[in-house]
């Protein structure tokens, strides 16, 4: 009799800033849909300026639409403790949240979780490989 193994995979990604207690959005927990390869490729090639360059209205609209399509839930409340529904209008009301969420969502969607959770070394030699090369020789 054969035993078929299975695994469970969440349908959604948990976007958070738990690793940075000084971040403006530390404590936020946002559930986003997983991205397909096509979505990730399209979003990674969006022409979004960095630094002091201006983002056009069309670019902002595209960002908000993408985020709204992927947004499932969040724990965002206003100053009085009232829940703020995850919606395009709420996203439009907070440009900093939109840009931070877009960056984090794409990073999480394109990375590996679990046992391979180590950060990318971007083509440089792994620490394990360099440790092997740095072993002292046996000769005196």
N, C-alpha and C positions, 0 to 999 in steps of 0.2 A: 504494500500500500504506500503510495507516495504522499508526501506531505508538502503542500504548496505554501510557500512563505508569502507573506504580504507585508505591506508597510502602510502607515497612515500619513497622509500629507495634508496639512491645513490648506483650505481653499484661499485663505487670505494671509497677507503679510502683516506682521506687527511692526509698525514704524514708531520709533521712540528715540529719545535722546538720554536714556538712562546712564550712558557711559560718560556724560558730560554734565556734572551737577551745576555748572555755571552757565549752561546754555539757556537762552531765553525760553525755550520750549521744553526744558527738563520737566518731566512729570506727565507730559502729553503722551497718550497712547492712542494711536490711530490705526485702524484696520483698513488695509487697501487690498484691492484685487491683485492677484498675481499678473505679471505682464507676460505676454507671449514674446517669442523671439522677434517677431515683426514689430510689435509695439515698442519693445526695448530699442531696436535698431532705429525706428522712426523717431523716438523721443531723444535718443542720443545724438541724432543729427539735426535736431531743432536748432535753428540759428538764434541762440539767445546770447546777447552780448554780456561780457563780464566787465567788472570794474565800473567805471563812470559812464560807459556807453548807455544810451537810452534803449529801453525795450519799447517796441511799437505797440499800439493798441491791438493789432492783429495777433502779435506774439502773446500778449497777456491773455487775450481771449482764448487762444489755443491752449495755453498753460492751464487756465481755469477749467476749460472743457475737459482736458485730459485728467486733471485731478478729480473733478466732479464725477467723471465716469468710473474712476477707480476707487473713490471714497466709499467705504462701507459704514464705518462708525468712528467716533472719537469721544474723548472724555472732556471736551471743551465746555466750560461754563463761563457766564459773565460775572461781573463783580458782585452781583447779588446771589450768586450760586445757581442761577437758572441755566438749565441745559441749553446749549446752542446747537441746533440741529445741523448735521453735516449736509451742507447744500452749496450749490454754486454761489448763491448770494453771500453766504458766510465766508466762502473762500475769497470772493471779490473784495470783501471788507478788510482783508488782512494780507497785504502784498508780501510781507516778511514771512508769514506762515506759508503762503503759496510757494515761494522760492525755496524755503528750507524743506518743505514737504516734498517738492519735486526732486530735489537733490537727494534726499534720504531715501525716497521710494525707489528711485532708479538705482541707487547704490545697493540697497537690500535686494531688489529684484534681480540684479545681475551678479550677485555673489552666492557662494556656496555656504550652506549652513551645516551644522552637525559636526562630525569628526573632522571634516576638512575645513573647519571654520577659520583657519589661519588667513591672515590678510595676504593679498597678492604681493609678490616680491617684484612685480613689474620687470621681469627679465633678469633681475640680478640673481646671483647664486644664493641658494637657500642656506640658512644657518647650519643645517645638518651637514650639507655637503662641504661647506667651508670649514667646519669643525674637523671633519675627517682629513682635510688637506693640511690642517694646522697641527696634526699630531707630531710630537717630537720624534726625531729619529732615534733608533736604538743605538747608533754608534756614539762613542764618547766625544 
